[in-house]
Amino acid sequence: MLKRGASSLLRVHEILEGTDEDFLVFTQTICPYCTRAFRTLDSKGLTYSEVNLDNFEGLRKEVVMETGHRTVPVVFDMRGDAPVFVGGSDNLLEYL
C-alpha cells in the first residue's frame, strides 16, 4: 500500500486492490470502445467492475500517469496475484 505522500496514484492503487471481479475497466461516458470491451468480456463469461472517470476528479490523470495509456477504456486483468495492465479494447481482444 502506498502512502499519500509517496505517490499521487494512491486512488488508482486502492481501486485496483478493491475489486473482486475478473477485470477492472476505467471508462468515460459515451464510449463505444468501452461498450466493445464490455461485450468482449461478456462473450467470454468474464466479470468486470467499471470505474467511470467522469465521476472522479483528477482520476483520469492518475490513470494516465500509472499506465501511459491516454484513451479509454483502460483495462486491467485482476485474476492473478497482481493486476495486469492490458490496455484498451483492441489490446483486450488480442489478450483474450
Buried (B, 14 or more C-beta within 10 A) or exposed (E): EEEEEEBBBBBBBEBBEEBEBBBBBBBBEEBEBBEBBBEBBEEEEBEBBBBBBEEBEEBBEBBBEBBEBEEBBBBBBBEEEEBEBBBBBEBBEEEE
